[in-house]
Amino acid sequence: MSAEGLEGLRGPMPSRVDVVVVGAGLFGASVAYQLTRRGAGRVLLLDQAMPASGDSGRTVGMVRHHYSNDVTARLAIRGAQIIRDWQDEVGVADAGFVRSGFLLAVPEDRVDACIGNVQRLQRLGLNTRFVSPDEIGDIEPLVSLEGVAGGAYEPDGGFASAYLMILGWITAAASLGMEARFGAEVESLVVRGGKIVGVRTSCGVVEADTVVVATGAWARPLLAEVGWDPPIQLRRIEVSVWRVPAGGLIPQVVCSDGVSGLVVRPDRANEFLAVAYSPERPTEYLGDFDYTASEKHDQLLSERFRHRFPALTNARPIRGWAGPYDFTPDWHPIVGAVPGVDRLFVSIGNSGHGFKLAPSIGECLAAQVLGHTSPVDINQLSAERFVGGESDLQLAYGPSARA
């Protein structure tokens, strides 16, 4: 970036801008970039810490398209396209995408749901297919097939880097004139006469015509103060990096086991990432949140390796982390205008889907803010679905991040 481009990332806090985006994670960086490139005027990105320092920086980075609803499937397809074609789409660095394939294994009672989702995605033009247990064994030879009745396979799935994506968006946006201030906490939203007029930060008040809140797990207290308590809860998730001995084998495909709740993802050399989804682990307060991985999680992973990946029983954990993520009653994001507050928008409650949806939700939300046609119709994800009615979004695999 040129010296001129860096000017937008330093200096005193502006007193007035056109749009404030709160949160420099995946969603905040994505929408800030899209607003800037679409001519939203003076855009200011704020974060209480540094980019990717919240839950966005603790993601597994899975790229998959398998969803139970057209809206999320279309968002995932477009999001993956942006990740794969990063140089053409964003033009700064790359997203670190590795095409490893994605495999979802399901038990007998989820086969029909899996087939239905595969057929939906095929109608949308995605390269995916339902696979038998024998085919699963051919795709990922390390998988034990006990309890597996079939699955969905996406050869174009894989994984990428949230850090590279966030920094790429911010750098690209700054080169187009976006401003950013990190280490500046937004203490409250300023509303007058039912309309957002700015934010109050630890460095002073910033007036703005429009505000977008994309603070993930930190959103609820901020929004509740202006009269809207979003229906989101927090859940603890842990990720561990494991290493097998030299010459040992690791999974070559991103695998999500719908039978045991295990997720594994290849990484560098003889290392892989693993997550063991467990019954709800709610979190209420972020102030004293423990971001370290627990021995209990590693023990749980060891048990699940014995069941699903016996070849990994000689692997050892080398590092790990934990984080909170926000989820909604229907396990789908809330994207769009805040009820009762004009020109206040959100991208929150991402329910574990954030990484692969963030690139396209940034496009769609920026279009909505500017009154443009959205690349994907996201009306089903509006906050209104929780006002006086029930969500019509489907959960083929039950209430979880596999929605």
Secondary structure as GFF3:
##gff-version 3
##sequence-region A 1 403
A	DSSP	alpha_helix	3	6	.	.	.	ID=ss1
A	DSSP	three_ten_helix	7	9	.	.	.	ID=ss2
A	DSSP	beta_strand	16	22	.	.	.	ID=ss3
A	DSSP	alpha_helix	26	37	.	.	.	ID=ss4
A	DSSP	beta_strand	43	47	.	.	.	ID=ss5
A	DSSP	three_ten_helix	55	58	.	.	.	ID=ss6
A	DSSP	beta_strand	62	63	.	.	.	ID=ss7
A	DSSP	alpha_helix	70	84	.	.	.	ID=ss8
A	DSSP	alpha_helix	86	89	.	.	.	ID=ss9
A	DSSP	beta_strand	98	99	.	.	.	ID=ss10
A	DSSP	beta_strand	102	106	.	.	.	ID=ss11
A	DSSP	three_ten_helix	108	110	.	.	.	ID=ss12
A	DSSP	alpha_helix	111	123	.	.	.	ID=ss13
A	DSSP	beta_strand	129	131	.	.	.	ID=ss14
A	DSSP	alpha_helix	133	139	.	.	.	ID=ss15
A	DSSP	beta_strand	150	154	.	.	.	ID=ss16
A	DSSP	beta_strand	158	159	.	.	.	ID=ss17
A	DSSP	alpha_helix	162	175	.	.	.	ID=ss18
A	DSSP	beta_strand	179	182	.	.	.	ID=ss19
A	DSSP	beta_strand	186	192	.	.	.	ID=ss20
A	DSSP	beta_strand	195	201	.	.	.	ID=ss21
A	DSSP	beta_strand	204	213	.	.	.	ID=ss22
A	DSSP	three_ten_helix	216	218	.	.	.	ID=ss23
A	DSSP	alpha_helix	219	224	.	.	.	ID=ss24
A	DSSP	beta_strand	233	243	.	.	.	ID=ss25
A	DSSP	beta_strand	254	257	.	.	.	ID=ss26
A	DSSP	beta_strand	262	266	.	.	.	ID=ss27
A	DSSP	beta_strand	271	276	.	.	.	ID=ss28
A	DSSP	beta_strand	282	283	.	.	.	ID=ss29
A	DSSP	alpha_helix	295	308	.	.	.	ID=ss30
A	DSSP	three_ten_helix	310	312	.	.	.	ID=ss31
A	DSSP	beta_strand	316	327	.	.	.	ID=ss32
A	DSSP	beta_strand	334	337	.	.	.	ID=ss33
A	DSSP	beta_strand	344	348	.	.	.	ID=ss34
A	DSSP	alpha_helix	354	370	.	.	.	ID=ss35
A	DSSP	three_ten_helix	379	381	.	.	.	ID=ss36
A	DSSP	three_ten_helix	383	386	.	.	.	ID=ss37
###
